[in-house]
């Protein structure tokens, strides 16, 4: 029934992703970029977006980048 779903605003999807996962959204020239912790987390987020909103992760986010480790 994916064809019968109404279009969902990317801002709503971004909000849901940030509330469900330990990740951040960085903005570059007005476009959202997903910052994730590990490759496994990226796969979980991509599956969540596909399953719940029937869109590809990169249709919502301009790009996805792995977090850099914090230097001490």
PDB file of N, CA, C and O in Angstrom:
ATOM      1  N   UNK A   1       0.803  -1.203   0.000  1.00  0.00           N
ATOM      2  CA  UNK A   1       0.000   0.000   0.000  1.00  0.00           C
ATOM      3  C   UNK A   1       0.844   1.264   0.000  1.00  0.00           C
ATOM      4  O   UNK A   1       0.359   2.350   0.316  1.00  0.00           O
ATOM      5  N   UNK A   2       2.090   1.111  -0.352  1.00  0.00           N
ATOM      6  CA  UNK A   2       2.970   2.272  -0.354  1.00  0.00           C
ATOM      7  C   UNK A   2       2.485   3.335  -1.323  1.00  0.00           C
ATOM      8  O   UNK A   2       2.719   4.523  -1.098  1.00  0.00           O
ATOM      9  N   UNK A   3       1.813   2.936  -2.397  1.00  0.00           N
ATOM     10  CA  UNK A   3       1.338   3.896  -3.379  1.00  0.00           C
ATOM     11  C   UNK A   3       0.240   4.797  -2.852  1.00  0.00           C
ATOM     12  O   UNK A   3       0.024   5.880  -3.394  1.00  0.00           O
ATOM     13  N   UNK A   4      -0.460   4.376  -1.808  1.00  0.00           N
ATOM     14  CA  UNK A   4      -1.564   5.178  -1.291  1.00  0.00           C
ATOM     15  C   UNK A   4      -1.140   6.161  -0.203  1.00  0.00           C
ATOM     16  O   UNK A   4      -1.956   6.953   0.267  1.00  0.00           O
ATOM     17  N   UNK A   5       0.114   6.117   0.194  1.00  0.00           N
ATOM     18  CA  UNK A   5       0.587   7.036   1.236  1.00  0.00           C
ATOM     19  C   UNK A   5       0.727   8.442   0.684  1.00  0.00           C
ATOM     20  O   UNK A   5       1.107   8.636  -0.470  1.00  0.00           O
ATOM     21  N   UNK A   6       0.420   9.405   1.511  1.00  0.00           N
ATOM     22  CA  UNK A   6       0.613  10.802   1.128  1.00  0.00           C
ATOM     23  C   UNK A   6       2.072  11.171   1.339  1.00  0.00           C
ATOM     24  O   UNK A   6       2.764  10.551   2.146  1.00  0.00           O
ATOM     25  N   UNK A   7       2.535  12.171   0.622  1.00  0.00           N
ATOM     26  CA  UNK A   7       3.913  12.641   0.771  1.00  0.00           C
ATOM     27  C   UNK A   7       4.108  13.181   2.188  1.00  0.00           C
ATOM     28  O   UNK A   7       3.258  13.896   2.719  1.00  0.00           O
ATOM     29  N   UNK A   8       5.224  12.829   2.775  1.00  0.00           N
ATOM     30  CA  UNK A   8       5.545  13.277   4.129  1.00  0.00           C
ATOM     31  C   UNK A   8       6.682  14.286   4.020  1.00  0.00           C
ATOM     32  O   UNK A   8       7.651  14.069   3.292  1.00  0.00           O
ATOM     33  N   UNK A   9       6.557  15.369   4.736  1.00  0.00           N
ATOM     34  CA  UNK A   9       7.571  16.420   4.712  1.00  0.00           C
ATOM     35  C   UNK A   9       8.907  15.889   5.229  1.00  0.00           C
ATOM     36  O   UNK A   9       8.944  15.205   6.252  1.00  0.00           O
ATOM     37  N   UNK A  10       9.995  16.194   4.540  1.00  0.00           N
ATOM     38  CA  UNK A  10      11.319  15.759   5.010  1.00  0.00           C
ATOM     39  C   UNK A  10      11.629  16.232   6.427  1.00  0.00           C
ATOM     40  O   UNK A  10      12.285  15.516   7.184  1.00  0.00           O
ATOM     41  N   UNK A  11      11.171  17.422   6.796  1.00  0.00           N
ATOM     42  CA  UNK A  11      11.427  17.928   8.155  1.00  0.00           C
ATOM     43  C   UNK A  11      10.828  17.007   9.213  1.00  0.00           C
ATOM     44  O   UNK A  11      11.419  16.821  10.276  1.00  0.00           O
ATOM     45  N   UNK A  12       9.666  16.432   8.934  1.00  0.00           N
ATOM     46  CA  UNK A  12       9.038  15.508   9.872  1.00  0.00           C
ATOM     47  C   UNK A  12       9.880  14.235   9.993  1.00  0.00           C
ATOM     48  O   UNK A  12      10.097  13.736  11.097  1.00  0.00           O
ATOM     49  N   UNK A  13      10.350  13.714   8.864  1.00  0.00           N
ATOM     50  CA  UNK A  13      11.174  12.513   8.877  1.00  0.00           C
ATOM     51  C   UNK A  13      12.465  12.773   9.644  1.00  0.00           C
ATOM     52  O   UNK A  13      12.892  11.936  10.439  1.00  0.00           O
ATOM     53  N   UNK A  14      13.084  13.914   9.413  1.00  0.00           N
ATOM     54  CA  UNK A  14      14.312  14.280  10.124  1.00  0.00           C
ATOM     55  C   UNK A  14      14.052  14.319  11.631  1.00  0.00           C
ATOM     56  O   UNK A  14      14.843  13.797  12.416  1.00  0.00           O
ATOM     57  N   UNK A  15      12.954  14.931  12.023  1.00  0.00           N
ATOM     58  CA  UNK A  15      12.595  15.023  13.439  1.00  0.00           C
ATOM     59  C   UNK A  15      12.434  13.630  14.050  1.00  0.00           C
ATOM     60  O   UNK A  15      12.913  13.382  15.156  1.00  0.00           O
ATOM     61  N   UNK A  16      11.768  12.726  13.342  1.00  0.00           N
ATOM     62  CA  UNK A  16      11.558  11.365  13.844  1.00  0.00           C
ATOM     63  C   UNK A  16      12.887  10.614  13.964  1.00  0.00           C
ATOM     64  O   UNK A  16      13.107   9.908  14.948  1.00  0.00           O
ATOM     65  N   UNK A  17      13.770  10.758  12.981  1.00  0.00           N
ATOM     66  CA  UNK A  17      15.065  10.080  13.006  1.00  0.00           C
ATOM     67  C   UNK A  17      15.876  10.543  14.209  1.00  0.00           C
ATOM     68  O   UNK A  17      16.450   9.722  14.925  1.00  0.00           O
ATOM     69  N   UNK A  18      15.927  11.845  14.435  1.00  0.00           N
ATOM     70  CA  UNK A  18      16.706  12.393  15.550  1.00  0.00           C
ATOM     71  C   UNK A  18      16.130  11.948  16.894  1.00  0.00           C
ATOM     72  O   UNK A  18      16.880  11.733  17.847  1.00  0.00           O
ATOM     73  N   UNK A  19      14.820  11.809  16.979  1.00  0.00           N
ATOM     74  CA  UNK A  19      14.224  11.390  18.246  1.00  0.00           C
ATOM     75  C   UNK A  19      14.379   9.887  18.492  1.00  0.00           C
ATOM     76  O   UNK A  19      14.373   9.449  19.642  1.00  0.00           O
ATOM     77  N   UNK A  20      14.519   9.093  17.429  1.00  0.00           N
ATOM     78  CA  UNK A  20      14.630   7.642  17.566  1.00  0.00           C
ATOM     79  C   UNK A  20      16.073   7.146  17.695  1.00  0.00           C
ATOM     80  O   UNK A  20      16.313   6.083  18.267  1.00  0.00           O
ATOM     81  N   UNK A  21      17.027   7.903  17.171  1.00  0.00           N
ATOM     82  CA  UNK A  21      18.413   7.444  17.122  1.00  0.00           C
ATOM     83  C   UNK A  21      19.346   8.483  17.733  1.00  0.00           C
ATOM     84  O   UNK A  21      19.033   9.673  17.786  1.00  0.00           O
ATOM     85  N   UNK A  22      20.493   8.006  18.190  1.00  0.00           N
ATOM     86  CA  UNK A  22      21.518   8.889  18.725  1.00  0.00           C
ATOM     87  C   UNK A  22      22.345   9.405  17.545  1.00  0.00           C
ATOM     88  O   UNK A  22      23.397   8.856  17.218  1.00  0.00           O
ATOM     89  N   UNK A  23      21.853  10.457  16.924  1.00  0.00           N
ATOM     90  CA  UNK A  23      22.521  11.040  15.756  1.00  0.00           C
ATOM     91  C   UNK A  23      22.237  12.541  15.757  1.00  0.00           C
ATOM     92  O   UNK A  23      21.455  13.043  16.564  1.00  0.00           O
ATOM     93  N   UNK A  24      22.885  13.234  14.842  1.00  0.00           N
ATOM     94  CA  UNK A  24      22.666  14.685  14.728  1.00  0.00           C
ATOM     95  C   UNK A  24      22.414  15.044  13.276  1.00  0.00           C
ATOM     96  O   UNK A  24      22.755  14.299  12.358  1.00  0.00           O
ATOM     97  N   UNK A  25      21.812  16.195  13.099  1.00  0.00           N
ATOM     98  CA  UNK A  25      21.634  16.736  11.759  1.00  0.00           C
ATOM     99  C   UNK A  25      22.470  17.997  11.658  1.00  0.00           C
ATOM    100  O   UNK A  25      22.307  18.933  12.441  1.00  0.00           O
ATOM    101  N   UNK A  26      23.352  18.009  10.702  1.00  0.00           N
ATOM    102  CA  UNK A  26      24.159  19.183  10.406  1.00  0.00           C
ATOM    103  C   UNK A  26      23.556  19.822   9.166  1.00  0.00           C
ATOM    104  O   UNK A  26      23.012  19.127   8.307  1.00  0.00           O
ATOM    105  N   UNK A  27      23.649  21.129   9.071  1.00  0.00           N
ATOM    106  CA  UNK A  27      23.075  21.817   7.916  1.00  0.00           C
ATOM    107  C   UNK A  27      24.190  22.440   7.098  1.00  0.00           C
ATOM    108  O   UNK A  27      25.043  23.154   7.627  1.00  0.00           O
ATOM    109  N   UNK A  28      24.174  22.165   5.812  1.00  0.00           N
ATOM    110  CA  UNK A  28      25.167  22.708   4.893  1.00  0.00           C
ATOM    111  C   UNK A  28      24.431  23.396   3.756  1.00  0.00           C
ATOM    112  O   UNK A  28      23.757  22.743   2.958  1.00  0.00           O
ATOM    113  N   UNK A  29      24.558  24.695   3.684  1.00  0.00           N
ATOM    114  CA  UNK A  29      23.881  25.493   2.660  1.00  0.00           C
ATOM    115  C   UNK A  29      22.379  25.202   2.624  1.00  0.00           C
ATOM    116  O   UNK A  29      21.772  25.116   1.557  1.00  0.00           O
ATOM    117  N   UNK A  30      21.799  25.052   3.810  1.00  0.00           N
ATOM    118  CA  UNK A  30      20.366  24.831   3.928  1.00  0.00           C
ATOM    119  C   UNK A  30      19.916  23.406   3.692  1.00  0.00           C
ATOM    120  O   UNK A  30      18.715  23.138   3.669  1.00  0.00           O
ATOM    121  N   UNK A  31      20.852  22.484   3.517  1.00  0.00           N
ATOM    122  CA  UNK A  31      20.502  21.087   3.268  1.00  0.00           C
ATOM    123  C   UNK A  31      20.903  20.236   4.465  1.00  0.00           C
ATOM    124  O   UNK A  31      21.985  20.421   5.021  1.00  0.00           O
ATOM    125  N   UNK A  32      20.036  19.299   4.867  1.00  0.00           N
ATOM    126  CA  UNK A  32      20.332  18.464   6.035  1.00  0.00           C
ATOM    127  C   UNK A  32      21.340  17.362   5.715  1.00  0.00           C
ATOM    128  O   UNK A  32      21.251  16.688   4.689  1.00  0.00           O
ATOM    129  N   UNK A  33      22.293  17.202   6.617  1.00  0.00           N
ATOM    130  CA  UNK A  33      23.299  16.141   6.521  1.00  0.00           C
ATOM    131  C   UNK A  33      23.224  15.319   7.802  1.00  0.00           C
ATOM    132  O   UNK A  33      23.268  15.873   8.901  1.00  0.00           O
ATOM    133  N   UNK A  34      23.113  14.022   7.667  1.00  0.00           N
ATOM    134  CA  UNK A  34      23.009  13.138   8.816  1.00  0.00           C
ATOM    135  C   UNK A  34      24.396  12.790   9.341  1.00  0.00           C
ATOM    136  O   UNK A  34      25.253  12.337   8.583  1.00  0.00           O
ATOM    137  N   UNK A  35      24.617  13.001  10.632  1.00  0.00           N
ATOM    138  CA  UNK A  35      25.856  12.582  11.288  1.00  0.00           C
ATOM    139  C   UNK A  35      25.521  11.377  12.169  1.00  0.00           C
ATOM    140  O   UNK A  35      24.738  11.491  13.111  1.00  0.00           O
ATOM    141  N   UNK A  36      26.110  10.238  11.862  1.00  0.00           N
ATOM    142  CA  UNK A  36      25.831   8.999  12.584  1.00  0.00           C
ATOM    143  C   UNK A  36      27.085   8.514  13.307  1.00  0.00           C
ATOM    144  O   UNK A  36      28.186   9.005  13.056  1.00  0.00           O
ATOM    145  N   UNK A  37      26.905   7.534  14.219  1.00  0.00           N
ATOM    146  CA  UNK A  37      28.012   7.049  15.046  1.00  0.00           C
ATOM    147  C   UNK A  37      28.810   5.936  14.374  1.00  0.00           C
ATOM    148  O   UNK A  37      30.041   5.971  14.381  1.00  0.00           O
ATOM    149  N   UNK A  38      28.131   4.954  13.795  1.00  0.00           N
ATOM    150  CA  UNK A  38      28.799   3.792  13.204  1.00  0.00           C
ATOM    151  C   UNK A  38      28.015   3.351  11.967  1.00  0.00           C
ATOM    152  O   UNK A  38      26.843   3.688  11.801  1.00  0.00           O
ATOM    153  N   UNK A  39      28.696   2.586  11.101  1.00  0.00           N
ATOM    154  CA  UNK A  39      28.045   2.091   9.881  1.00  0.00           C
ATOM    155  C   UNK A  39      26.783   1.288  10.200  1.00  0.00           C
ATOM    156  O   UNK A  39      25.791   1.375   9.477  1.00  0.00           O
ATOM    157  N   UNK A  40      26.821   0.515  11.272  1.00  0.00           N
ATOM    158  CA  UNK A  40      25.655  -0.294  11.656  1.00  0.00           C
ATOM    159  C   UNK A  40      24.469   0.607  11.979  1.00  0.00           C
ATOM    160  O   UNK A  40      23.331   0.285  11.638  1.00  0.00           O
ATOM    161  N   UNK A  41      24.730   1.728  12.632  1.00  0.00           N
ATOM    162  CA  UNK A  41      23.660   2.668  12.952  1.00  0.00           C
ATOM    163  C   UNK A  41      23.085   3.278  11.669  1.00  0.00           C
ATOM    164  O   UNK A  41      21.872   3.458  11.558  1.00  0.00           O
ATOM    165  N   UNK A  42      23.940   3.593  10.714  1.00  0.00           N
ATOM    166  CA  UNK A  42      23.469   4.136   9.443  1.00  0.00           C
ATOM    167  C   UNK A  42      22.525   3.156   8.757  1.00  0.00           C
ATOM    168  O   UNK A  42      21.497   3.560   8.214  1.00  0.00           O
ATOM    169  N   UNK A  43      22.864   1.884   8.779  1.00  0.00           N
ATOM    170  CA  UNK A  43      22.006   0.859   8.180  1.00  0.00           C
ATOM    171  C   UNK A  43      20.653   0.801   8.891  1.00  0.00           C
ATOM    172  O   UNK A  43      19.617   0.655   8.241  1.00  0.00           O
ATOM    173  N   UNK A  44      20.657   0.915  10.223  1.00  0.00           N
ATOM    174  CA  UNK A  44      19.404   0.910  10.997  1.00  0.00           C
ATOM    175  C   UNK A  44      18.548   2.124  10.654  1.00  0.00           C
ATOM    176  O   UNK A  44      17.333   2.008  10.496  1.00  0.00           O
ATOM    177  N   UNK A  45      19.177   3.275  10.540  1.00  0.00           N
ATOM    178  CA  UNK A  45      18.443   4.504  10.223  1.00  0.00           C
ATOM    179  C   UNK A  45      17.858   4.410   8.819  1.00  0.00           C
ATOM    180  O   UNK A  45      16.705   4.781   8.599  1.00  0.00           O
ATOM    181  N   UNK A  46      18.643   3.918   7.877  1.00  0.00           N
ATOM    182  CA  UNK A  46      18.158   3.777   6.497  1.00  0.00           C
ATOM    183  C   UNK A  46      16.965   2.827   6.438  1.00  0.00           C
ATOM    184  O   UNK A  46      15.986   3.094   5.741  1.00  0.00           O
ATOM    185  N   UNK A  47      17.049   1.724   7.168  1.00  0.00           N
ATOM    186  CA  UNK A  47      15.935   0.771   7.207  1.00  0.00           C
ATOM    187  C   UNK A  47      14.704   1.398   7.859  1.00  0.00           C
ATOM    188  O   UNK A  47      13.585   1.206   7.382  1.00  0.00           O
ATOM    189  N   UNK A  48      14.902   2.142   8.942  1.00  0.00           N
ATOM    190  CA  UNK A  48      13.794   2.817   9.629  1.00  0.00           C
ATOM    191  C   UNK A  48      13.072   3.782   8.683  1.00  0.00           C
ATOM    192  O   UNK A  48      11.843   3.783   8.610  1.00  0.00           O
ATOM    193  N   UNK A  49      13.833   4.593   7.970  1.00  0.00           N
ATOM    194  CA  UNK A  49      13.239   5.571   7.048  1.00  0.00           C
ATOM    195  C   UNK A  49      12.493   4.854   5.924  1.00  0.00           C
ATOM    196  O   UNK A  49      11.379   5.241   5.572  1.00  0.00           O
ATOM    197  N   UNK A  50      13.096   3.821   5.368  1.00  0.00           N
ATOM    198  CA  UNK A  50      12.450   3.078   4.278  1.00  0.00           C
ATOM    199  C   UNK A  50      11.167   2.406   4.755  1.00  0.00           C
ATOM    200  O   UNK A  50      10.135   2.484   4.088  1.00  0.00           O
ATOM    201  N   UNK A  51      11.234   1.749   5.907  1.00  0.00           N
ATOM    202  CA  UNK A  51      10.089   1.005   6.436  1.00  0.00           C
ATOM    203  C   UNK A  51       8.944   1.921   6.853  1.00  0.00           C
ATOM    204  O   UNK A  51       7.783   1.647   6.549  1.00  0.00           O
ATOM    205  N   UNK A  52       9.268   3.002   7.543  1.00  0.00           N
ATOM    206  CA  UNK A  52       8.221   3.851   8.109  1.00  0.00           C
ATOM    207  C   UNK A  52       7.711   4.945   7.180  1.00  0.00           C
ATOM    208  O   UNK A  52       6.578   5.404   7.328  1.00  0.00           O
ATOM    209  N   UNK A  53       8.535   5.366   6.224  1.00  0.00           N
ATOM    210  CA  UNK A  53       8.141   6.495   5.379  1.00  0.00           C
ATOM    211  C   UNK A  53       8.205   6.180   3.888  1.00  0.00           C
ATOM    212  O   UNK A  53       7.835   7.014   3.061  1.00  0.00           O
ATOM    213  N   UNK A  54       8.672   4.982   3.540  1.00  0.00           N
ATOM    214  CA  UNK A  54       8.732   4.521   2.155  1.00  0.00           C
ATOM    215  C   UNK A  54       9.529   5.464   1.254  1.00  0.00           C
ATOM    216  O   UNK A  54       9.152   5.710   0.108  1.00  0.00           O
ATOM    217  N   UNK A  55      10.630   5.985   1.784  1.00  0.00           N
ATOM    218  CA  UNK A  55      11.557   6.809   1.007  1.00  0.00           C
ATOM    219  C   UNK A  55      12.983   6.376   1.323  1.00  0.00           C
ATOM    220  O   UNK A  55      13.246   5.792   2.374  1.00  0.00           O
ATOM    221  N   UNK A  56      13.883   6.663   0.420  1.00  0.00           N
ATOM    222  CA  UNK A  56      15.293   6.364   0.614  1.00  0.00           C
ATOM    223  C   UNK A  56      15.907   7.411   1.540  1.00  0.00           C
ATOM    224  O   UNK A  56      15.510   8.576   1.522  1.00  0.00           O
ATOM    225  N   UNK A  57      16.859   6.995   2.335  1.00  0.00           N
ATOM    226  CA  UNK A  57      17.523   7.903   3.277  1.00  0.00           C
ATOM    227  C   UNK A  57      18.074   9.147   2.571  1.00  0.00           C
ATOM    228  O   UNK A  57      17.941  10.263   3.073  1.00  0.00           O
ATOM    229  N   UNK A  58      18.691   8.946   1.409  1.00  0.00           N
ATOM    230  CA  UNK A  58      19.302  10.077   0.708  1.00  0.00           C
ATOM    231  C   UNK A  58      18.288  10.923  -0.059  1.00  0.00           C
ATOM    232  O   UNK A  58      18.665  11.903  -0.700  1.00  0.00           O
ATOM    233  N   UNK A  59      17.011  10.556   0.000  1.00  0.00           N
ATOM    234  CA  UNK A  59      15.958  11.441  -0.496  1.00  0.00           C
ATOM    235  C   UNK A  59      15.588  12.468   0.570  1.00  0.00           C
ATOM    236  O   UNK A  59      14.960  13.485   0.278  1.00  0.00           O
ATOM    237  N   UNK A  60      15.987  12.187   1.806  1.00  0.00           N
ATOM    238  CA  UNK A  60      15.700  13.076   2.933  1.00  0.00           C
ATOM    239  C   UNK A  60      16.930  13.894   3.301  1.00  0.00           C
ATOM    240  O   UNK A  60      16.849  15.106   3.502  1.00  0.00           O
ATOM    241  N   UNK A  61      18.065  13.218   3.385  1.00  0.00           N
ATOM    242  CA  UNK A  61      19.316  13.869   3.771  1.00  0.00           C
ATOM    243  C   UNK A  61      20.202  14.061   2.547  1.00  0.00           C
ATOM    244  O   UNK A  61      20.270  13.193   1.676  1.00  0.00           O
ATOM    245  N   UNK A  62      20.877  15.199   2.488  1.00  0.00           N
ATOM    246  CA  UNK A  62      21.777  15.486   1.385  1.00  0.00           C
ATOM    247  C   UNK A  62      22.920  14.483   1.357  1.00  0.00           C
ATOM    248  O   UNK A  62      23.327  14.018   0.292  1.00  0.00           O
ATOM    249  N   UNK A  63      23.434  14.155   2.537  1.00  0.00           N
ATOM    250  CA  UNK A  63      24.501  13.164   2.673  1.00  0.00           C
ATOM    251  C   UNK A  63      24.491  12.634   4.101  1.00  0.00           C
ATOM    252  O   UNK A  63      23.770  13.141   4.961  1.00  0.00           O
ATOM    253  N   UNK A  64      25.299  11.610   4.340  1.00  0.00           N
ATOM    254  CA  UNK A  64      25.458  11.046   5.677  1.00  0.00           C
ATOM    255  C   UNK A  64      26.949  10.874   5.945  1.00  0.00           C
ATOM    256  O   UNK A  64      27.685  10.336   5.117  1.00  0.00           O
ATOM    257  N   UNK A  65      27.378  11.337   7.108  1.00  0.00           N
ATOM    258  CA  UNK A  65      28.800  11.265   7.467  1.00  0.00           C
ATOM    259  C   UNK A  65      28.948  10.645   8.857  1.00  0.00           C
ATOM    260  O   UNK A  65      28.125  10.863   9.746  1.00  0.00           O
ATOM    261  N   UNK A  66      30.010   9.875   9.015  1.00  0.00           N
ATOM    262  CA  UNK A  66      30.282   9.270  10.309  1.00  0.00           C
ATOM    263  C   UNK A  66      30.932  10.294  11.233  1.00  0.00           C
ATOM    264  O   UNK A  66      31.777  11.079  10.804  1.00  0.00           O
ATOM    265  N   UNK A  67      30.533  10.282  12.501  1.00  0.00           N
ATOM    266  CA  UNK A  67      31.103  11.197  13.494  1.00  0.00           C
ATOM    267  C   UNK A  67      32.587  10.935  13.667  1.00  0.00           C
ATOM    268  O   UNK A  67      33.039   9.791  13.623  1.00  0.00           O
ATOM    269  N   UNK A  68      33.326  11.990  13.860  1.00  0.00           N
ATOM    270  CA  UNK A  68      34.746  11.852  14.169  1.00  0.00           C
ATOM    271  C   UNK A  68      34.902  11.611  15.663  1.00  0.00           C
ATOM    272  O   UNK A  68      34.128  12.148  16.455  1.00  0.00           O
ATOM    273  N   UNK A  69      35.882  10.818  16.060  1.00  0.00           N
ATOM    274  CA  UNK A  69      36.083  10.597  17.500  1.00  0.00           C
ATOM    275  C   UNK A  69      36.497  11.894  18.190  1.00  0.00           C
ATOM    276  O   UNK A  69      37.178  12.734  17.603  1.00  0.00           O
ATOM    277  N   UNK A  70      36.079  12.039  19.426  1.00  0.00           N
ATOM    278  CA  UNK A  70      36.421  13.225  20.208  1.00  0.00           C
ATOM    279  C   UNK A  70      37.858  13.093  20.675  1.00  0.00           C
ATOM    280  O   UNK A  70      38.249  12.084  21.261  1.00  0.00           O
ATOM    281  N   UNK A  71      38.640  14.136  20.405  1.00  0.00           N
ATOM    282  CA  UNK A  71      40.034  14.116  20.843  1.00  0.00           C
ATOM    283  C   UNK A  71      40.124  14.572  22.293  1.00  0.00           C
ATOM    284  O   UNK A  71      39.406  15.476  22.720  1.00  0.00           O
ATOM    285  N   UNK A  72      41.022  13.927  23.044  1.00  0.00           N
ATOM    286  CA  UNK A  72      41.185  14.302  24.455  1.00  0.00           C
ATOM    287  C   UNK A  72      42.380  15.198  24.629  1.00  0.00           C
ATOM    288  O   UNK A  72      42.680  15.618  25.746  1.00  0.00           O
TER     289      UNK A  72
END
